[in-house]
Amino acid sequence: MAYTEDKANEIADLALAEAHESGDETLIDRIGVVLGASSQTLQEAYLTAIRVRRAEARAFGLLAESKAKRQPKPE
């Protein structure tokens, strides 16, 4: 299973980067469909990797927001 998770993580990183650079968020879903047509196991690992990365980004965003609110405002 380590190979599958490693590949899913690699594909997820590349897909998110390309979607960000190209502005085409549908790329992430299209890759998921292609993976599912050949390997449901890899598709599930990929979709999980995407969800984890998106959740991580939201969490870090909230933490940064909270920290910014506590910073003294320049006068």
N, C-alpha and C positions, 0 to 999 in steps of 0.2 A: 504494500500500500504506500510505502514511502515514495516510490517512483511516481505513482499517480499523483500524490499530493505535491511533490516537487514540481512536476510538469504543470499541474493546475495552478500553482502559485506563480510559476514563471509566465504562463499564458495570461493570468489575471493581471500581473504587473505590466506586461506589454500592452494588453488590451486597454487598461485604464490610462496608460500614458498616451497611447495613440488616440483614444477617444478624446482626451483632454487637448492634445495638440491639433487634432483635425476638427474638433467641435462636433463630432459625430458620435453621440452617445448610443445610437442604435447598434454600433459596431459590437458593443459588449454583448448585447442580446443575440446578434447574428452569430457570433462565435459560439455562444452557448448552444444554439440550434445545431450548428455544424458538429460540435462535439457530441451532442446527444444522438445524432444520426449514426455515429460510429461507436460511441462508448458512453453509456449512461453513467457509469462510474466516474469517468473523467469529467463529464458534464456536471455532475453533482458536486464534485470536489472544486471545480472551477467556479460554479455559482456560489458555493460557500466562501471561497477565497475572495470573490468580489464583494459579497455582503460584509465579510469581516473587515476588509479594507475601507469600505464606505462607512461602516460603523465607527471604525477607528478614527477616520477623518472627522466625522461629526463630533466625536468625544473630544478630540484635541481642539476642535473649533470652540466648543463650549468652555473648555478649560481656559483657552486664550481669552475668550470674551470675559469670563469671570475675573481673570487676572487684570485685564485692561480696565475693568470697572473699579478695581481697588487702587489703581495707580493714581497718584496725586495729579490733578490737572494743572498744567502750567498757567501761571497768572500773567 
